[in-house]
């Protein structure tokens, strides 16, 4: 049935393109081809289906907050990639995209998928976006707050107006001491002997706000090692975030995490 409907969809799309060429100015109050295409499809009684995996990315700046708060859905596309900052510091845009895709060689279904865990001894909140970045924050932030994209970007009109987004966002930090320490993916490999994927994330050194809290600081961590197994059946099950666990480490400056399919009745422990 779906295959039979595909030609109909493309015919409708082509009809819209012809109509847009002829009646480009039926819609003087709309901005851009996206709005005009949706208006045209509405007049033809064809609904517009929202697919969370397709990212329009009508924003400028750093996509760290947006990609780290990715919904539980496959990463399908990144639109307007030419106007955003390279997703990895120190790289060109195309180079950074190729670097992101390196992790797909080992577990393409898990790319950018979010998981949250806590280092209870040091009172740190850990936000993992597998194959992309890890953020460690002082203090215990709720899962609800961590799963909301932080505003590392600005809207299409380059205005710092959080009400202009079609989704919920949060400030990068509420307190200077809770500015996140960011670790970007360095390399990914498969350990044959242990039959697990090993991801190495290196700290992105940047000036952090002064903090007078006496609690342990993530600034002493320079590397985060993430262990996981390939999960090819991820999208055949009911959608659910991965679970994350902080593992013991004997190496100074190195933090170990396990990320993977949650066990029975396993939840995020705060």
C-alpha positions in Angstrom: 0.0 0.0 0.0 2.8 2.4 0.9 4.7 1.7 -2.3 1.5 2.5 -4.3 1.2 5.8 -2.5 4.7 7.0 -3.2 4.1 7.9 -6.9 1.0 9.9 -5.8 3.1 11.8 -3.3 5.7 12.8 -5.8 3.0 13.8 -8.3 1.5 16.0 -5.7 4.9 17.5 -5.0 5.6 18.2 -8.7 2.1 19.8 -9.0 3.0 22.0 -6.1 6.3 23.0 -7.7 4.5 24.0 -10.9 1.9 26.0 -9.0 4.6 27.8 -7.0 6.4 28.8 -10.3 3.1 30.2 -11.7 1.6 31.6 -8.5 4.8 32.5 -6.6 3.2 35.8 -5.4 -0.4 34.0 -4.1 1.3 34.0 -0.9 3.0 37.5 -0.3 2.8 37.2 3.5 4.8 33.9 3.7 8.5 33.7 4.1 10.6 31.2 2.1 9.9 28.2 0.0 9.0 26.0 3.0 6.0 28.1 4.0 4.8 28.4 0.4 5.2 24.7 -0.2 3.1 23.9 2.9 0.5 26.4 1.9 0.2 24.9 -1.5 -0.1 21.4 -0.2 -2.8 22.5 2.2 -4.8 23.8 -0.7 -4.5 20.5 -2.4 -5.8 18.7 0.8 -2.4 17.0 1.4 -1.4 17.1 5.0 2.2 17.8 6.0 3.7 15.0 8.1 6.1 15.9 10.8 9.0 13.5 11.1 11.3 14.2 14.1 14.4 12.7 12.6 14.5 15.3 9.8 16.1 18.4 11.2 15.2 21.6 9.5 17.8 23.4 11.6 16.5 26.9 11.0 19.0 28.3 13.5 22.4 29.8 13.6 25.3 29.1 15.9 26.3 26.0 17.8 24.2 22.8 17.5 25.6 21.3 20.7 22.4 22.0 22.7 20.1 20.8 19.9 21.9 17.6 19.0 22.5 16.7 22.7 18.7 17.0 23.3 17.9 14.8 20.3 14.5 13.1 20.4 14.2 9.3 20.7 14.2 8.8 16.9 16.8 8.1 14.2 19.0 10.9 13.0 18.0 11.2 9.4 19.1 14.6 8.1 20.7 17.9 9.0 19.3 20.8 7.0 20.9 24.2 6.5 24.2 22.7 7.5 26.0 25.6 5.7 24.9 28.3 8.1 25.7 26.7 11.4 29.0 26.4 13.2 31.0 23.2 12.5 29.7 20.7 15.0 33.2 19.9 16.2 35.5 22.7 17.2 38.6 23.2 15.0 37.1 21.4 12.0 35.6 22.5 8.8 31.8 21.7 8.3 32.3 18.8 5.9 35.2 17.4 7.9 33.2 17.6 11.1 30.3 15.8 9.5 32.6 13.0 8.3 34.0 12.8 11.8 30.5 12.4 13.2 29.7 9.6 10.9 32.8 7.6 11.9 30.8 6.1 14.8 28.1 4.8 12.5 30.5 2.1 11.4 30.0 0.4 14.7 26.4 1.3 15.7 24.6 3.5 13.3 21.2 3.1 15.1 22.6 4.7 18.2 24.1 7.9 16.7 23.3 11.0 18.7 21.0 9.0 21.1 20.8 10.6 24.5 21.3 9.0 27.9 21.6 10.4 31.3 23.4 9.3 34.5 24.8 10.7 37.7 28.1 10.4 39.5 26.6 10.4 43.0 29.9 10.5 44.9 31.0 13.7 43.1 27.5 15.0 42.6 27.8 15.4 38.8 25.2 15.2 36.1 26.3 13.4 33.0 24.6 13.9 29.6 25.7 11.6 26.8 25.0 12.0 23.1 26.6 8.9 21.8 29.0 9.3 19.0 29.0 13.1 19.4 29.5 14.7 22.8 29.3 14.3 26.5 28.6 17.1 29.0 29.4 16.9 32.7 27.8 19.4 35.0 28.3 20.1 38.7 25.3 19.4 40.8 22.3 17.2 40.2 20.0 18.4 37.4 16.8 16.5 36.8 16.4 14.3 33.7 13.6 16.5 32.5 15.9 19.5 32.5 18.8 17.6 30.9 16.7 16.2 28.1 15.6 19.7 27.0 17.9 21.3 24.4 20.1 24.1 25.8 20.2 27.4 23.9 23.6 27.2 22.4 22.1 28.6 19.2 20.0 31.5 18.1 16.9 31.5 15.8 16.7 32.1 12.1 16.4 35.9 12.6 19.5 35.8 14.9 17.5 37.1 17.9 18.0 35.8 21.4 14.3 35.1 21.9 13.6 31.7 23.4 9.8 32.1 22.6 10.6 32.0 18.9 11.3 28.3 18.9 8.7 25.6 18.1 10.1 23.4 20.9 11.1 23.8 24.5 14.6 25.0 25.3 16.6 25.8 28.5 19.4 28.2 29.3 22.9 26.8 28.9 23.4 27.3 32.7 21.4 28.7 35.6 24.5 29.3 37.7 28.2 29.9 36.7 29.2 26.8 38.6 26.9 24.7 36.5 28.5 25.6 33.1 28.9 22.2 31.4 32.3 20.7 30.7 32.1 19.4 27.1 33.9 16.3 25.8 33.7 15.6 22.0 34.1 12.2 20.4 37.8 11.6 19.4 37.7 8.0 18.1 35.6 4.9 18.1 36.7 1.3 17.8 35.5 -2.2 18.3 37.2 -4.4 20.9 37.1 -8.0 19.5 38.2 -9.6 22.8 35.5 -8.0 24.9 33.0 -7.7 22.0 32.1 -4.1 22.8 32.4 -0.7 21.2 34.8 1.8 22.8 34.3 5.5 22.3 37.0 8.0 23.4 35.8 11.5 24.2 38.3 14.3 24.7 37.7 17.5 26.7 37.1 20.7 24.8 39.2 23.2 26.7 37.5 26.5 27.1 37.4 29.2 29.8 35.0 28.3 32.5 33.3 30.8 34.8 34.8 31.2 38.3 33.2 28.8 40.8 33.4 29.0 44.6 31.7 25.7 45.2 33.8 23.3 47.3 32.5 20.2 45.4 34.8 18.3 43.0 35.3 19.9 39.6 35.1 18.1 36.3 38.0 20.2 35.1 40.3 17.4 36.3 38.8 15.0 33.8 40.4 15.1 30.4 39.0 11.9 28.8 35.7 10.0 29.0 35.6 6.4 27.8 32.2 5.1 26.8 31.6 1.3 26.6 28.6 -0.1 24.7 27.3 -3.0 22.6 25.9 -2.6 19.1 22.1 -2.4 19.2 20.8 -3.1 15.7 17.3 -3.9 17.0 16.9 -0.5 18.7 14.2 0.8 16.4 12.3 -2.6 16.4 11.4 -2.1 20.0 9.3 0.5 21.7 11.2 3.8 21.7 13.2 4.3 24.9 16.4 6.1 25.8 19.5 4.2 26.6 20.5 3.7 30.2 23.9 5.0 31.5 26.1 3.9 34.3 29.3 5.5 35.8 32.0 2.8 36.1 34.9 2.8 38.6 38.2 4.1 37.2 41.7 3.8 38.5 43.2 6.2 35.9 43.5 9.8 37.1 41.6 12.2 34.8 39.7 9.4 33.0 36.0 8.7 33.5 34.4 5.4 32.4 30.8 5.1 31.4 28.6 2.2 30.2 25.8 3.1 27.8 23.2 0.6 26.4 19.8 -1.0 26.4 18.1 -0.7 29.8 17.7 -3.8 31.9 14.3 -4.9 33.2 12.8 -2.2 35.5 16.0 -0.1 35.2 15.4 3.6 35.6 17.6 6.8 35.9 18.9 6.8 39.5 19.3 10.3 40.9 
